[in-house]
Amino acid sequence: MAAKAKSRQYPTAFKLKAIKRAEEGEGVLPVARKLGISRKLLHDWIKAWKAHGPAGLNRKRGPKPGPRELKPLKAELSALAQASARIAELERLVGRQQLDIDFFRKALRALERPAAQGKSASASSTYYRHLAGRSGEASDCELRDLIQRICLKHRFYGYRRVTATLRRQGMVVNAKKVQRLMREDNLLAQRKAPFLKPPADRPSAFLIVPNLVRGLVPSAPDQIWVADITYVHLARAFAYLAVILDAFSRKAVGWAFENTLDASLAVAALETAIDARKPQPGSLIHHSDRGCNTPPSPIANDWPTATSPSA
């Protein structure tokens, strides 16, 4: 019976029906038992059907290849194995090179942005590390801006205290450089010196006049002018603006803009205001602070104004 079943020829429709039932979920073994065929035969049908379609179900099995036919196959398999090994070796080399590239990239980033020294990196220290990579001119400009802000907030700070404040903010800066920049910007610390009456025989370089605007309320334009100087932070440098405002109308009657901070800046602003408004002699008070930029009294007396420094 076994020999007859083994040599039996099945039609293509029968084979397709068996394959369909096995593929739809009944399983290979149950279908083989119901149809009275071996499980291996049904597996062969499924394999042939998947490889060649319905035409593969009627293909006759040829004789097994002999030793001569196996030699080319073995050679091809050997060449394929060698190629696979070479491909694997190349992949390992590429992986090592990629690791080297990643390492050098990280090293370059570490050199460009050095890690902050200390336990934690604050926002200010990160900002100053960014400044360190910039050009010297831009870095000096940013440093001067910070010094100006500190001096505006603390009027009695000298270069030593300003340097200490910058270092507390996380910036590494030399005290001599801070002193040089403060001297260039004329940021002199105000000192509360005791009042000393000058000797009668010693002439004063500047005429000290009282504060003439104390308690006065202007009732018309060109009665009181108020003068002041501020700095302007440009992209790569500092400039200084001297402005004269009319105390009654709050209008800017004169101004001057220079890159140096000396008395000529205040003089130019006052000349511009007088040329534009032409006040009557003796009818105007020019009020300003006692900075080093205020015109001295001999020059101020040449204009039709009364100089009034603030206390």
C-alpha positions, 0 to 999 in steps of 0.5 A: 500500500505504501508503494502504491501511495508513493507512486500515485500521481495526483492532479493539479486541481487536487494539489491546489485544493490541498495547498489552499486548505493548508494555507487557510489555516487548517494546518499541514498535518490535518489536511494530509491526514484527511486527504490520505497523503504524507505530510512531507508530500504536502510540504513539497507541493507548498514549496514548489507552488511558492517557488514556481506557481501552479506550473511547479506542481507538475514538474518531474523530479530529475536525478540528483546531481553527481559529483561533477555537477557539485564541484561548480556549486561548491566553488560558487559557495566558496567564492560567496563565503569569501565575498561575505567575509570581505564585506564583513571586514570592510564594514568593521573598518568603516565602523572604526573610521566612523568612531574615529571621526566622531571622536575627533569631532567631539575633541574639536568641539571641546577645544572650541567651547572649553568646559567651564571650570568649577562645580557648575556653569552659570548663565553668566559664565557661559556668556563670557565663554562666548565672548572669549571666542570673539575678536579682541575688539568686540570683546573689549566693547562688551567689557566696556559696556559691562563696566559702564553699567556697573559704574552707573549702578555704583557711582563710588566704585573704583577700578578695583571694585569694578574688577571684583564685581566682574569676577564675581559675575564669572568673567576673567579680567585683569585689573589693569585692563579695567583701569585702562578702559575706565580711564579712557571712558573717564569713569572716575569714582566719585569721592565724598571728600570733606568740605575744605575752604580753599585759602584766599591766596590760592586761585581756583582753576574753576569758578565754583558757583551756587546751584541757581536752579534750586527751587526755580520753576521755568515759565517759558522756554530758554530760561533753564537749560539742563545738560548731560552726557551719556554713552552709546554702545555701537557694534564695535566701539563706544560713542558719547552723546552730549544733550542740552534740554530745555527745562520748560518744553523738554525739547533737545535744543542742542547736542553733539556726538563724538567718539571721545569724552572730553570738554570739547563735547560739552562745548560743542553741544552748548554752541549748537544750542546757542546758535539754534535758539539765540537766547537773550543775554542774562536770561538763561541758566545753563545747568549741568553736573560738575563733571570733567566735561563741563566747560570751565567758567572762563569759556562759559562766560563767553556765552550769554548764559549763567552756569549752574552746576548741580550739587 
